[in-house]
Amino acid sequence: MQTTKLVPQVSSKNAPSKTLDVQFYLDYFRNHITIHHYSLKRDTHNFLKGDFLTQAMKFEPLKYAVAGYAAYFHTLSQPDGRMSTFLHFYNESVSRLRSTITKNKKQGLATFLTILQLASIEEMLGDWVNLMGHQKAAFDMLTRLYTPESITQSDFLLKVSLWYIRFDLFVGFQSGGEAVLGKEWYEAVHKCYVQKVRDNPDDVGFKYEERFAFSRLVAKESNDLFARTQKGLISPQDFMAQLPTMRKKVEGLWPNLPPELLDPEYKVNDMPGEPNPEDIVNPYEPGIMWKDHLYYSNLMKLDISGIVFMFAISEAMALRKPFSPETTKEAFEAAQMFEAVCLYPGSPKGILLEAQVSFAIAFLFLPKDQKTNDWCKRTFAKIEASGYIYSDVLRNRMLESMGAGPSDWWFPNDEGCPPIIRSIKDFIKDRTSMPKDPVSDDLREMRGIFNSLTISDSPSSDTMTLTSNDGGLAAMAGGSPDWSSSYSGDRKSSSATTHGSQYSGQ
């Protein structure tokens, strides 16, 4: 079947100008895109602008995918930005990748990186079902190209593995299923950083990397426990026996941080600005966040908060018990940290995109009074206007939890919605289709997390009740425009099957 492009092909007479455009957006990438646009915490060993960009310059599909990502954010910064600009590069990357795979079934690291980069674009657009397809394709490539031991042989590959692990956990949480990468991969990465800390005891950077890797491992263990119990692979008795140990691990993430990462000497005590009476938190309060070389402790705090919240959601659903009041306090703290890092003049570009994930999960635990609801709506509007687009399914469920009706924006009459965001939303809506399999359906509907919105009203029970098929662990975001340009013209199968089998040569 002939694949239809999302936007018209560029005619040959325009090709030279488009070549120049590629260089323009690669330069924009170098100057304006940071590791935080990828939610990868720290740019260790110049990962993004060094080895990653070098790989892109040698592999056309990756180069166009990187240019497309940069073009997306550049377009958002322009008052007259056009959606067709970044979609051109996305299409070009997909087309060239498909051609490369057709000609040569043996693919390597560059193809793997291209898949991850395309998934990053789809995450921003809210195309989570196709992102799941890319995640499965990436899993197939990762496990064929590397082993848990070989992926840890270079700092570059370590960061690449963490990039994949992020998607692995995210998709697993969203669909209510397991993160598909085996625990041994998470353990190998963490073990590698433990050794680096031993070899370099004074290197603060390695201490951060070790703690971030450990938090991923704990998140994986938590995900596995609840997902496997839901599937009946762990008995209720074994689940109840393992739950206290898992809870202790999650609750120990923050207290067990090395004290040198929390040195109060590097707390921000002079944040410029004044509290707004309409806000629900005060981000200007002294001592909220860290600065200078301990800035990453802010991301660590948000990261751990997200894991704590996901565990609380999963536990509440499994036990059919309400949330602890302490979790609401932690949610306010997460909202305060989110606002603080976004307002801090020394924060790097892209920090809002990385920090929003923890805030979006924290939202579930915040009270639903009018002032809190209005503030949350303003905050979610700010996040979407910055380029992280939530799906209609997610937005409507969140609006419903605040007592509002369904809408494709947070306020009536598109108040505060940039024209380019409106164009993207309309484009996505036009191409949205029903998912092709039950997992995609769970992912699209994000069933589990919305059951948890009313879990606090459930009666307490000392007897564990497993979540139903409508349940599951879920993270924030969702939706799926059905991209007409894919690696396979046959759309009868699921996105995951199409993408996964394409890369394995099946």
N, C-alpha and C positions, 0 to 999 in steps of 0.2 A: 504494500500500500504506500502511495506517495505521501510523505510527511508534509503537512502544511505548516508554514512558518508563522510565528506570532506576528511578525511585522514583515513588510515586503522586503525582498532581497535588494541589496544595494546594487545599482547598475554599475557596469564596468567603468563608465566615465566618472563615477563618483569614488571609485576604489582608492585613488591616491589620497583624496581628502580623508577617507576613512582610515587609511594607514597613518596619516598624521594624527587623527583623533586617538588612535591607539597609544601613540607616544604621549599625547597630552594627558590621557587618563592614567598612564603608567607613572608619569611625573606627579600627577595629583595623588596617586597612591603613595608614592614616596614621601610626599610632603604633608599629607593630611590624614591618611589612614593609619591607625595604630592597632596594636594587639588587642585593644579593648573592643574594637569593632568585631572581633572574633570571639570575645569572651574567654580569652586564653590567659588572663591574669597578668603574666609577666613575659616580656620579650627577651627571653634568655638567649645569650650569645647571638644577638642581632638576627633572630630567626626570621622575622617578617621581611625586613628590607635587605637581608643578606642571602642566605641559602634558598629561601622560598622564592624570592624574586629572581634569583639566578636560574632556578628551575623553570620559572615562567618564561624567561627570555629564550629558553632552549626548546620549549614545547608549545606550539601554537594554540592548541585548545586551552591550555592553562593560561597563556598570555591573554587570550580574549576573555576568559572568565574573570581574571584579576582586573582587567580593564573594565569589565561590566560592573564589578563590585564598586570600583572607584567611581564609575560614571553614575551609578545609582546615588551615591552620597553627594556627588557634585551636582547632579540634577536637583536634588532636594534643596541645595543651597542657592539655587537660581530662581528669581521671581517668575521667569518665563520658562522654567525647566520643562522638557518634554519627555514623556515616558518612553517614546520610541528610541531615544538615545541609548539607554542602558539595555533595553530589550534587544537591540541590534547586536550588541556584544554577547549577550546571553545566548541568543540564537546562533551566532557565529561559533561560539565555543562548543555548543551542543552538536552542531553540524560537523565541525572539524573533528571532534572526539568520535562521533559515530563513524566518520570516514576512516579515521586512524584505526579504530577497532576492527572495521570490516577488512582493511588491508593487512592488518597484523594482529592475530589473536593473542600474541604474547605481549602483555602490557606490564609496565613497571611503575616505579614511584611517581613519575610525572602524571600518569593517568589517575593514580590514587589521589594525588593532590588536587587534580582537576575536579574529581567527584566531590571532594570535601568543599572546594571553593563554590561549586554550583549549589551544594546544599546550604552553604552560608547565604547565598543570594535568596534561595527559596525560604529560608527561615525569616529573613527580613520581610518578604512579601506575604508571609503567612501561609505558604504552600507546604503545609506539614505532611500531607500524605505523600507528595512526591519527594519530600525530604526523606521520608521513611524509605522510599525506594532507593534513593542514593545511599542512605546509611547501610542498607542491606548489600548493595553493590560494593560499597567500601569495605564492609565486613568480609565479603568474599575475597576481595583483593588482598586485604591486610593479612588474612590467615593463609593465603597462598604464597605471598611474597616474604613473610616474616614469621618468626617464632617469638614467644615471649622473651627469649634470650637475645635474639638478634636485633629486636626493635630497640633494645637498650644500649646498643653499641656506639651510638653517637648522640650528642646533645640535640642535633636536628631531628633525628628519628624519634627521640623521646618526646619532643614537643608535638611532632606529627601524631604520635600515638595518643597524646592527651587531647588533641583536636578531635580525633575519632571517638575517644572515650566519652567526650562531652555529648556528642550526638547519640552515642550508644545508650547512655543513661537517660537522656532527654526523651528519646523515642520510646524507650522502655517504660518510663514513668507515664508518658502520655497515653500509650495504648493500653496500659494496665497489664502489660506482659513483662517478661524478663528482659534486662539488658543482655543482648545476645552474646557479647564477647565474654569468654570464660574468665572466671575470677583469677586464674593464674596470670593473665596479662596485667591485671591491676596490681597483683602482688609483685610481679617482676619489675614494673615501673617504680613502685614504692621502694622495693628492696634496693634498686639502683640508686635512688636518691638518699636512702639511709647510708649507703656506703660513701656517697659523695660528701655527706655531712661529716662522716667519720674522717675522711681524708682531708677535709677542708673545714675544720671546726670553727674557724673564724669567719667563714663566708655566710653572710646573712641570706644571700640569694638562694643558696642550696637549702637552707633551713626553711625558707618559704616553699620551695619546690617540694621538699619532703612532706610538709604539712598539707599542701594542696593535693599531692598524690595520695596521701593517707585519707583525706576527706573523700576522694573519689572511691577509694577502696571501701570505706565505711558505707558510702551511698550505694555501692554495688551490693554489699552484703545485705543491707536493709531492703533494697529492691528485690533481691532473690528470695529473702525470707517471706515477704508478703505475697509475691507473685507465685511462688511455688506452693505456698499454702492454699492460695486461691484455686490453683489448678488441682489440688488434692495430692500433690507430690510430698507434702509434709502433713502429718496427721495433726489434728487439733491439740493433742497432748504434747507432741514434740514442739509445736509452735509455741504453746504456753511455756514450755521449758526453756526455749531459746530466746523468747521475747525479752526477759529481764537483762540478759547479756547484751542483746542488741541495743536496748535502751541505754544501758550504761555506756556503751561505745559512743553512741550519738551524743549523749549528754556530756561526755568527757572530751569532746572535740575542742571546745573553747578553753576549758580549764587546763588542759594539758599542753597548750601552746608554750613554746620556750619563752621565758620571761623577757628575754632580750628583744623579742618581737613586739612587746607591749610596753616598752620603756616610756613612762609618762613624760620624760623630758621632750619627747617628740610629739606630744599632743598639741593640737591646734587650739589656742586659747584666745585668739584675736580674729575670729572670722568676721570679715567686713559685712555689714548689713544689719537690718533690724527685723525682729519677728513680725509676722503679719497676723493680725487677730483672726483672720479667716483660716489660718493654717491649723492643723491638728497636732503638729510637732514643731519644736523650735530648733532648727538646724544650726542656729548661731550660738547655742549654748557652749560654753568653754569645755574643752576636754572630750568632745564627742568623737573626734577622729584623729588620726595620726598623719604626719607630714614627712617630707624628705624621704630618706631611704626606708622608713617604716610605713610609707603610704599604703603598701600592699596589705597591711594589717586591716585596713578598711574593707578590702575585697575579701580577705579571709573571714572577717566578721560576717559579711553578707553571705558568703558562700556557706559557712557553717549554719547560719540562720536558715537558709533555704533547705538544708538537709534536715535540720531539726523540725521545720514546718512540715516537710514531706513525711517524715516519720510520724509526726503527730496526726496528720491526716490519715495515714495508712492504719495506724493503731486504733484511732477512733472508729474508723469504718469496720475494722476487723472485730473489735470488741463491742461495737455498737454503744460506745460511751461518748459523752460530750467531751469537748476539749477542756484542758486545764486552764483556769483563769491566768496562770502564769504565761501561757502561750500568747494571750492577748497583750500582755506587757511586752513580751519579746517582739511582737508584731509592730507595736509602736516604736520600739527601739530600732527595728529594721527600717521602718519608714523614715525615722529621723536620720539614720545613717545614709539612706538613699538620698534624701534631700541635701544633706551636708556635702557629700562627695560631688553632687551635681552643681552645687553653688560655689564650692571652694575654688578660688581663682587659680590655684596650682594644680588642679585636676587635669589629666590629659584628655585629648579629644577621644570621643567614643565611650567615655565612662558611663554615660546615661544608659547606653545600650547594654553594657555588661551588668550594671547594677540593677536594672529594671526587673530582672528575673526574680530575684529574691523579694523585691517589693511586691510583685504581682502575686506571689504565693502568700506573702504576709497579709495581703488584702483579705484573704479568707477569714482571718482571725480578728480583724478589726470590727468594732461595733458598727451598726448600720443606721446610726442617727443621721439627721439631715446634714449637719456640718461635716461629718466624716465622709458621707457620701459625696457631697459637693467637692470636697478636696480631692477625693480619689478620682472623680470624673475629670477634674482639671489635670491631675497628674497623668492619668492614662491618655488624655488628649495630647499632652506634651510629649509623651513617649511615642505615640503614633506619628505625631507631626515630625519627630526626629528620625523616622524611618522604620521603626519596629512596628509593623502593622499586625494587629490582632484580627482574628477571623470574626465573621458575623456571629458564628455559633458561640464563641467565647464571650464576645462583647454582650450579646443579648442575655446570656446566662448571668453575667456579672451585673448587668443593668437590672435584671429580674431580682437578683438578690438585694438590690438597693431599692426595690419597689418601683422601678421604672419599666416602661414598655420597651419592646424591641426597637432597635434603631441601628443604622449603619454608622452612626457617630455618637459621641458622648453627650452632645448638646443639640437642641433643636436648631433647625435652619443652618446646619453646618458651621455653627459658631466655632471659630478657632481652627477650622480644618483647612489647611493649605490646598490650593487648587490641584497641585501635583498629587497630593495624597488622595484627593477625591478621584482623580483620573485613575490612579492605581487601583483604588477600591472598586470602581466601576468595572475596570478591566478584569479583576479577579472574579467579581460576581458573575460576569458574563460567561466565564469559563469554568465555573464551579459545576461539578457533576457529582453524582452519588459515588462513594467509594466502591471499589471492586471486590472487596473481601471483608470478612468480619473484623479482622484486625484494623484495617483501614477505617472501617465504620466506627470502631471504638476510639480510634485516634481522632477522627473528625469530630465526633460528638463529645469527646473528653468526658465520658460518663462518670468516672469515679470521682473526679474532683468536685463535680457539681452536686453529687449525692452528699458530699461532705459539707456543703454550704448549710445544710439543715441538720447536720449530725448533732449539733449542740442541743437540739430540741428532743433528741432521742432519749428514752429512759435508760438509766444506768442498768448494767447487767454484769454479773460476775461470770456468766457463761459466755464463752466465745462463740460468736456466730460468724461464719465465713462470709465474705462478701459475695453477692450474687454475680451473675454474668454481666449485670449492668455496672458492677463495681470495678475496682481496679485502681492502680496508683496512677496519678496523672499530674503532669506539670502544666505550666501555663503556656498558652498559644495554641493555634490550630487552624483548621480550614484547608481548603485545597482547590485552587483553580486547576482544571484538568489541562495542563500544557499540551497544546497540539503538536509541539515539536518534542519528540522523545527518541530514545535510541532504537525503539522498535515501532513500526507503524501499526502493529497489531495491538489494539487497546482492549481486546477481550479479556486478557488476563489482568491481574492486579498490577498496580504500579510497582510493588515490591518484586513480584515475579518477573516482570518485564525487565526492570533494571538489573536485578540480581543475575538472571540467566544470561543477559547480554554480555556481561563481563567475564563470565566463566566459559563462554564459548559454547554454551548448550543450545 
